[in-house]
Amino acid sequence: MNIMDKIETASQQIKQCGIIAILRGDFSIEDMLRIGEALLAGTVTVMEVTMNSPSALTGLPQLRHHFGDEMLIGAGTVRDVNRARQAFEAGAQFLVSPNLDLETVSFIRTKGLLHLPGVFTATEAQTAFAAGCQMLKLFPMDAFAGGPAFLRALRAPLNDIDFVPTGGVSLENIAGYARAGAVAVGLGSKLVPDRELSSQELTARAAALRQTWEQNKNA
């Protein structure tokens, strides 16, 4: 599979699921695997482990080995080339950044990985798109009371860019983002909180989000 095919395959998997579950915090490997199983049971098949989580580099290869093709496993909070290299070597299948760093964008593309840099303005979005990034993390959405309205306004002139709103997305507003044209959303603590959450609760939360997303994504 060539570089562009690998990027497109990961992109399509994210679009098909619609939800990126973000693990940020001091999770053990056992916790990560249990959470992954619970998410999978709730039909959330895309998971991102942030690089500022203590067990990220040891957890990524074990998640890849455990889930195989059942889940798409990525790395988040990839702020620079050094972290991008570490995530790639640990087996991440896609990378997500809170920022736009063009050196990191260039490096990741040579590795054939989908990269979602973080943007907030039309200028940042166009800069990332011109650098070869089709799918972008729109962040932080909780900075805006009218998040879906902002996304809709941004997409009017930038309708050929795939936006993934992240930060503040929840069961209460996910429908609005789906109707505003997001191709997917990222959820951290609103889906996987730091506190202990039973597998049954996590599966139910994931399933409710997926159901709401599917009901509204083409509305």
Helices and strands as residue ranges (DSSP letters): H 3-17, E 19-23, H 29-41, E 46-50, H 56-67, G 68-70, E 72-76, H 81-89, E 94-96, H 102-110, E 114-116, E 118-119, H 122-130, E 135-138, G 141-143, H 147-155, E 162-165, H 174-179, E 185-187, H 199-216
